[in-house]
């Protein structure tokens, strides 16, 4: 296990009523090569099973792990991410969804990509229902430790949607080729400096339906001088299967209004938890 230099990191894991997936994600985080990090479970109103899981896992694993929960009043991902980010003092934040498993060097590689004035957007690989059940059950070697050839086989079998994000490619300066591009960013695998998040007042809590709160954040970060750095071919996540829901029309319209404005700071954001 590495404990060497690099920023102090908080991995903020958002979850809602899926403790089996969260358990698998926490197990993958427990095996990280980089140790200068804490985990903040950002719980959007789950029942007692999630709290009990986090308490058991913290005691058994010895990880620096805390549980931040808000009342269940519908889909309020922006709000719980703000609440969790306000609960940590670590200078670098990685936002990760509670159904996204990570490889053992995930945090270490994010730490190596961290650069002043930049956010890092990583890729994801979606697993089919059967492979997702296998990953959660963990009946054999954890899938996050599989090598490239095994993933190539699973792709040929149609059990993952993509293979290439799992390759390791040293892109070097190409990682900064699209510094102002906000399209395609997903909050399930996004890293940035806490100071940059605070400067734009965090996520906009006006986004209460599914979708676009992460795009909105990145638009405002870029307007405030923060630049995009690609994490592809370095920090993929393994996204467990779930039913896909359509984006909320009100959230889409809110993002479109943002794009027509020049706003940088969220009106309702992380400053509500100071």
C-alpha positions as CSV (number, residue, x, y, z in Angstrom):
1,X,0.0,0.0,0.0
2,X,1.3,3.4,-0.9
3,X,1.3,6.3,1.5
4,X,3.6,8.6,-0.4
5,X,3.2,12.1,-1.6
6,X,0.2,13.5,-3.3
7,X,-2.8,15.5,-2.3
8,X,-5.1,14.6,0.6
9,X,-8.2,13.3,-1.1
10,X,-11.9,12.8,-0.2
11,X,-13.7,10.2,-2.4
12,X,-17.4,11.3,-2.3
13,X,-19.6,8.3,-3.0
14,X,-23.2,9.2,-3.8
15,X,-25.9,6.6,-3.1
16,X,-29.6,6.0,-2.7
17,X,-31.2,2.7,-1.6
18,X,-28.7,0.3,-3.1
19,X,-26.6,-1.0,-0.3
20,X,-25.5,-4.2,-2.2
21,X,-23.8,-2.0,-4.9
22,X,-22.4,0.4,-2.3
23,X,-20.9,-2.5,-0.4
24,X,-19.1,-3.6,-3.6
25,X,-17.8,-0.1,-4.3
26,X,-16.5,0.3,-0.7
27,X,-14.7,-3.1,-1.0
28,X,-13.0,-1.8,-4.2
29,X,-12.0,1.4,-2.4
30,X,-10.6,-0.6,0.6
31,X,-8.0,-2.2,-1.8
32,X,-6.5,1.1,-3.1
33,X,-2.7,1.5,-3.5
34,X,-3.0,5.1,-2.4
35,X,-3.9,5.6,1.2
36,X,-4.1,9.4,1.7
37,X,-7.8,9.5,1.3
38,X,-11.1,9.4,3.2
39,X,-14.5,8.3,2.0
40,X,-17.6,10.3,2.4
41,X,-20.8,8.4,1.6
42,X,-23.2,11.0,0.3
43,X,-26.6,9.5,1.0
44,X,-29.7,11.0,-0.7
45,X,-32.1,9.7,1.9
46,X,-31.6,5.9,2.0
47,X,-33.1,3.8,4.8
48,X,-31.3,2.2,7.8
49,X,-29.7,-0.5,5.8
50,X,-27.2,1.9,4.2
51,X,-26.3,3.5,7.6
52,X,-25.7,0.1,9.1
53,X,-23.6,-1.0,6.1
54,X,-21.4,2.1,6.4
55,X,-21.0,1.6,10.2
56,X,-20.1,-2.1,9.8
57,X,-17.7,-1.4,7.0
58,X,-15.9,1.4,8.8
59,X,-15.4,-0.8,11.8
60,X,-14.2,-3.8,9.9
61,X,-12.0,-2.1,7.3
62,X,-10.3,0.6,9.4
63,X,-10.9,3.1,6.5
64,X,-11.5,6.8,7.2
65,X,-15.2,6.6,6.4
66,X,-18.1,8.7,7.2
67,X,-21.8,8.8,6.4
68,X,-23.5,12.1,5.4
69,X,-27.3,11.8,4.8
70,X,-30.1,14.1,3.9
71,X,-33.9,13.6,4.2
72,X,-35.5,11.7,1.3
73,X,-37.4,14.4,-0.6
74,X,-36.9,13.2,-4.1
75,X,-33.9,13.2,-6.3
76,X,-31.5,15.8,-4.9
77,X,-28.1,14.6,-5.9
78,X,-26.7,18.2,-6.2
79,X,-27.6,18.9,-2.6
80,X,-26.2,15.8,-1.1
81,X,-22.9,16.2,-3.0
82,X,-22.7,19.7,-1.7
83,X,-23.4,18.5,1.9
84,X,-20.7,15.8,1.6
85,X,-18.1,18.2,0.1
86,X,-18.8,20.6,3.0
87,X,-18.2,17.8,5.5
88,X,-14.6,17.3,4.4
89,X,-11.5,19.5,4.6
90,X,-9.4,17.4,2.1
91,X,-8.2,19.7,-0.7
92,X,-8.9,17.3,-3.6
93,X,-12.3,15.7,-4.2
94,X,-13.2,12.7,-6.3
95,X,-17.0,12.3,-7.0
96,X,-17.9,8.7,-7.6
97,X,-21.3,7.1,-7.9
98,X,-22.3,4.3,-5.4
99,X,-22.7,1.8,-8.3
100,X,-19.2,2.3,-9.8
101,X,-16.5,-0.1,-8.9
102,X,-12.8,1.1,-9.2
103,X,-9.5,-0.7,-9.9
104,X,-6.9,-0.8,-7.1
105,X,-4.8,2.1,-8.5
106,X,-7.9,4.3,-9.2
107,X,-7.2,6.9,-6.4
108,X,-3.5,6.8,-7.0
109,X,-3.9,7.6,-10.7
110,X,-6.4,10.4,-10.0
111,X,-3.8,11.8,-7.6
112,X,-1.2,11.7,-10.3
113,X,-3.5,13.5,-12.7
114,X,-4.4,16.3,-10.3
115,X,-3.1,19.7,-11.5
116,X,-3.8,23.2,-10.3
117,X,-6.6,24.9,-12.2
118,X,-7.9,21.7,-13.7
119,X,-10.7,19.2,-13.2
120,X,-10.4,15.6,-14.4
121,X,-13.1,13.7,-16.1
122,X,-12.8,9.9,-16.2
123,X,-14.6,7.4,-18.3
124,X,-16.9,4.5,-17.5
125,X,-17.6,1.0,-18.7
126,X,-21.2,-0.3,-18.2
127,X,-21.6,-3.9,-17.1
128,X,-24.6,-6.0,-18.1
129,X,-27.0,-7.4,-15.4
130,X,-25.4,-10.8,-15.2
131,X,-21.8,-9.5,-14.8
132,X,-23.1,-6.9,-12.3
133,X,-24.6,-9.6,-10.1
134,X,-21.3,-11.5,-10.3
135,X,-19.4,-8.4,-9.3
136,X,-21.6,-7.8,-6.3
137,X,-21.5,-11.4,-5.2
138,X,-17.7,-11.5,-5.5
139,X,-17.6,-15.2,-5.7
140,X,-14.1,-15.3,-7.2
141,X,-11.3,-12.8,-7.9
142,X,-12.8,-9.3,-7.8
143,X,-13.5,-8.1,-11.3
144,X,-11.7,-4.8,-10.7
145,X,-8.5,-6.9,-10.6
146,X,-9.1,-8.5,-14.0
147,X,-6.5,-7.8,-16.7
148,X,-7.0,-6.5,-20.2
149,X,-7.4,-9.9,-21.9
150,X,-10.2,-10.9,-19.5
151,X,-12.1,-7.7,-20.3
152,X,-11.6,-8.2,-24.0
153,X,-13.3,-11.6,-23.7
154,X,-16.2,-10.0,-21.7
155,X,-16.6,-7.4,-24.4
156,X,-16.7,-10.0,-27.1
157,X,-19.4,-11.8,-25.1
158,X,-21.4,-8.6,-24.9
159,X,-21.2,-8.3,-21.1
160,X,-19.7,-4.8,-21.2
161,X,-20.5,-1.9,-23.5
162,X,-16.9,-0.8,-24.2
163,X,-13.4,-2.2,-23.9
164,X,-11.0,0.6,-24.8
165,X,-11.5,2.7,-21.7
166,X,-9.9,-0.1,-19.7
167,X,-6.6,0.3,-21.6
168,X,-3.7,2.3,-20.1
169,X,-2.5,4.9,-22.6
170,X,0.0,7.7,-21.6
171,X,-1.7,10.6,-23.4
172,X,0.6,13.2,-21.9
173,X,-0.2,16.7,-23.2
174,X,-3.1,15.3,-25.2
175,X,-5.0,15.3,-21.9
176,X,-5.3,19.1,-22.1
177,X,-6.4,19.2,-25.8
178,X,-10.0,20.3,-25.0
179,X,-9.7,22.6,-22.0
180,X,-13.1,24.3,-22.4
181,X,-15.2,21.3,-23.4
182,X,-18.0,20.6,-21.0
183,X,-19.9,18.0,-23.1
184,X,-19.7,14.4,-21.9
185,X,-18.7,15.1,-18.4
186,X,-20.3,12.7,-15.9
187,X,-20.4,13.3,-12.1
188,X,-20.0,9.5,-11.5
189,X,-16.2,9.9,-12.1
190,X,-15.1,13.6,-11.7
191,X,-12.2,15.0,-9.7
192,X,-11.4,18.7,-8.8
193,X,-9.9,20.9,-6.2
194,X,-12.2,21.7,-3.3
195,X,-11.2,25.4,-3.6
196,X,-12.4,25.5,-7.2
197,X,-15.7,23.9,-6.2
198,X,-16.2,26.5,-3.4
199,X,-15.3,29.3,-5.8
200,X,-18.4,28.5,-7.9
201,X,-20.6,27.7,-4.9
202,X,-20.7,24.0,-5.6
203,X,-23.4,22.2,-7.4
204,X,-26.6,24.1,-8.2
205,X,-29.3,22.7,-5.9
206,X,-32.0,24.0,-8.3
207,X,-31.3,20.7,-10.1
208,X,-33.7,18.3,-8.4
209,X,-34.7,16.0,-11.2
210,X,-32.4,13.5,-12.8
211,X,-29.5,14.8,-15.0
212,X,-27.4,17.8,-15.9
213,X,-26.3,19.0,-12.5
214,X,-22.8,17.8,-13.3
215,X,-22.8,19.5,-16.7
216,X,-23.9,22.7,-15.1
217,X,-21.1,22.6,-12.6
218,X,-18.5,22.1,-15.3
219,X,-19.9,25.0,-17.4
220,X,-19.5,27.3,-14.4
221,X,-16.0,25.9,-13.5
222,X,-14.8,26.6,-17.1
223,X,-16.3,30.1,-16.9
224,X,-14.3,30.7,-13.7
225,X,-11.0,29.7,-15.4
226,X,-10.8,26.0,-14.5
227,X,-9.8,23.8,-17.4
228,X,-10.6,20.2,-18.4
229,X,-8.0,17.5,-18.2
230,X,-8.9,14.1,-19.7
231,X,-8.8,11.1,-17.5
232,X,-9.6,8.6,-20.2
233,X,-7.3,5.6,-20.5
234,X,-6.2,6.2,-16.9
235,X,-9.1,6.2,-14.4
236,X,-12.1,4.2,-15.7
237,X,-14.9,3.0,-13.5
238,X,-17.0,-0.2,-13.8
239,X,-20.6,0.9,-13.8
240,X,-23.0,-1.7,-12.4
241,X,-26.2,-2.2,-14.4
242,X,-29.4,-0.4,-13.5
243,X,-32.4,0.7,-15.4
244,X,-31.8,3.9,-17.3
245,X,-34.1,6.8,-16.6
246,X,-34.8,9.6,-19.1
247,X,-33.4,13.0,-18.2
248,X,-35.8,15.3,-16.4
249,X,-37.1,18.0,-18.8
250,X,-37.0,20.7,-16.2
251,X,-33.3,19.9,-15.6
252,X,-32.6,20.0,-19.3
253,X,-34.3,23.4,-19.5
254,X,-32.3,24.7,-16.5
255,X,-29.0,23.7,-18.2
256,X,-30.1,25.4,-21.4
257,X,-30.9,28.6,-19.5
258,X,-27.4,28.4,-17.9
259,X,-25.8,28.1,-21.2
260,X,-27.5,31.3,-22.3
261,X,-26.4,33.2,-19.2
262,X,-22.9,34.1,-17.9
263,X,-23.5,32.9,-14.3
264,X,-20.5,31.5,-12.4
265,X,-21.8,30.9,-8.9
266,X,-24.8,28.8,-8.0
267,X,-27.5,30.7,-6.3
268,X,-28.3,27.8,-3.9
269,X,-25.1,25.8,-3.4
270,X,-22.5,24.6,-1.0
271,X,-22.4,27.9,1.0
272,X,-25.7,26.7,2.6
273,X,-23.7,24.2,4.7
274,X,-21.1,26.6,6.1
